[in-house]
Amino acid sequence: MKSAHICQFIRDIYKTDQFIPLHAPTFSGNEKRYVADTIDSTFVSSVGKYVDEFETEMEQYTGAVKAVAVVNGTAALHTALYMAGVERGDLVFTQALTFVATCNVIYHLGAEPIFIDVSKTSLSLCPDALEKYLNQYACLTDKGCVHKQTGQRIRAVMPMHTFGHPAEMDELLVICHQWQLIMVEDAAESLGSVYKDKHTGTMGEYGAISFNGNKIITTGGGGVVLCASQQSGKRVKHITTTAKVPHAYEFYHDEPGFNHRMPNLNAALGCAQMEVIDDLLASKRLLASQYSEFFAGSDIQFVEEPCYAKSNYWLNAVICESLESRNTLLNETNDSGVMTRPVWTLMHHLPMFKNALRGDLSYSEWLSQRLVNIPSSALILDK
Ligand SMILES: *Cc1c(COP(=O)(O)O)cnc(C)c1O
């Protein structure tokens, strides 16, 4: 299919001759009103009602037992892995096909990633590939799951729900149970995506969601840690707010905490965005169905949600026939002001992770030569 034809189709959808970004936020509701309210009240920072409101919204919407709002998705992932007990010298399973933040947080805890291939069904962590790696290289000992070659403890499994498409969670959870691994979900991209009847981020011990400006809803910068129990939720709140013991005037901190708390200013934006999330999701599903129909039967394959899931279709993606046709598509669309992007450079090709342990990554490699993300902003008319 010719790039010009694709650009015209996208221009017709967005009804513009101007530059079309990959993913722009939409502010169609009470965003200005709530943000102005924090300024009028002077409560723009660590105190104010919107943080509590936003956390309650997140719990009600996702069904998580506890939600703790933090400054960004990376901080949410960092907190989640820290809470999972990942320590210096540990290993953590994740994907080579992910955004770098997933691996940076592993690194900054002094741990190391083991890269596992993604599945054809979900483009997320492949249960079969994970199981194969464990059978070959891991054993269970009295200190838990251990890597047979390095002797390091393998602590956690962190699937990332790529572009919003939920990973094969039942299979992954069975493996975690068998191998005494803790499940931490990188649900940064997948707010609103549902696996069977559960929201992504609520099936592991912890889940992390991002509200960066390019995600499905935004708080400017922001994230949330979803917790599976009240007890862990309490501790996440405590360590993300400097571990201060409540007191009328004393400063007493009972463990090394983080200052990861989301400011009230950002939470206000988030509360307004949550009021329109259903409209955003509906708009994105409509857009995905239009793309699906448009590319059907062509030499470009549109990436559909897995059959067991309802995806938020955060970023729409297509798979080209070859590296050459991918490069042609990238060059021609970007040259004509329609933004498209290749998938992230695979993590084991980045200098800091080039020596990381890994399984067979052939599908990740195959995809990385062919995958292109196409414009995915929701289309919501201003009220
Ligand atoms: C966006 C994203 C993050 C990080 O979120 P920030 O809010 O930008 O820190 C982490 N992991 C994945 C997969 C992401 O897409």
The ligand as a Tripos MOL2 file, in Angstrom:
@<TRIPOS>MOLECULE
LIG
   15    15     1     0     0
SMALL
NO_CHARGES

@<TRIPOS>ATOM
      1 C1          5.3830    5.6770   29.5680 C.3       1 LIG1
      2 C2          5.9980    4.4340   30.0450 C.ar      1 LIG1
      3 C3          6.6820    4.3560   31.2710 C.ar      1 LIG1
      4 C4          7.0760    5.5360   32.0910 C.3       1 LIG1
      5 O1          6.1280    6.4390   32.4270 O.3       1 LIG1
      6 P1          6.5430    7.9440   32.7790 P.3       1 LIG1
      7 O2          5.2950    8.4820   33.3660 O.co2     1 LIG1
      8 O3          6.9190    8.6130   31.4960 O.co2     1 LIG1
      9 O4          7.6600    7.9000   33.7580 O.co2     1 LIG1
     10 C5          7.1310    3.1220   31.7100 C.ar      1 LIG1
     11 N1          6.9560    2.0130   30.9830 N.ar      1 LIG1
     12 C6          6.3270    2.0470   29.7930 C.ar      1 LIG1
     13 C7          6.1620    0.7840   29.0400 C.3       1 LIG1
     14 C8          5.8410    3.2500   29.2670 C.ar      1 LIG1
     15 O5          5.2560    3.2710   28.0700 O.3       1 LIG1
@<TRIPOS>BOND
     1     1     2 1
     2     2     3 ar
     3     2    14 ar
     4     3     4 1
     5     3    10 ar
     6     4     5 1
     7     5     6 1
     8     6     7 2
     9     6     8 1
    10     6     9 1
    11    10    11 ar
    12    11    12 ar
    13    12    13 1
    14    12    14 ar
    15    14    15 1
@<TRIPOS>SUBSTRUCTURE
     1 LIG1         1 GROUP 0 **** ****
